């Protein structure tokens, strides 16, 4: 997938690709490389954060 004009360094075109280590974006003009987070890891951290918020509300007696 090619995204035009989103490179933070040169505003060039960025391609989305993946390798053995996961997904990344790379600029086709300047070579800027940005590793993307794993979706499963992001979802897990969001679930853990929501769980902490709920348990915090219960301790205060608001839930």
C-alpha positions in Angstrom: 0.0 0.0 0.0 1.4 3.4 -0.9 0.5 6.5 1.2 1.4 9.7 -0.5 3.0 12.7 1.3 2.9 11.3 4.8 6.7 10.8 5.5 7.5 12.9 8.6 11.0 13.6 7.3 10.5 14.6 3.6 6.7 14.4 3.1 7.3 11.7 0.5 5.4 8.5 -0.3 5.4 5.7 2.3 4.8 2.0 1.7 3.4 -0.4 4.2 5.2 -3.7 4.4 6.1 -6.5 6.8 9.0 -8.8 7.5 10.0 -11.5 10.1 9.8 -8.9 12.9 6.5 -7.3 12.0 4.9 -4.4 10.1 6.7 -1.2 9.2 6.4 1.9 7.0 9.2 3.0 4.8 9.5 6.1 2.7 10.4 5.4 -0.9 12.2 8.8 -1.3 14.4 9.2 1.8 14.3 5.7 3.3 12.8 6.7 6.6 11.7 3.6 8.5 9.1 3.4 11.2 8.2 0.1 13.0 4.5 -0.3 13.6 3.2 -1.9 16.8 1.7 -5.4 16.8 -2.1 -5.2 16.9 -2.3 -8.0 19.5 0.1 -6.2 21.8 -1.8 -3.0 21.4 -5.2 -4.7 22.2 -3.7 -6.4 25.2 -2.3 -3.2 26.7 -5.6 -1.4 26.1 -7.5 -4.3 27.8 -5.1 -4.1 30.8 -5.5 -0.4 31.1 -9.3 -0.7 31.0 -9.2 -3.4 33.7 -7.1 -1.1 35.9 -9.5 1.7 35.5 -12.5 -0.5 36.4 -10.7 -1.9 39.5 -9.7 1.6 40.5 -13.3 2.8 40.4 -14.5 -0.2 42.4 -11.9 0.6 45.1 -13.3 4.1 45.4 -16.9 2.9 45.6 -18.0 4.5 42.4 -18.9 1.4 40.5 
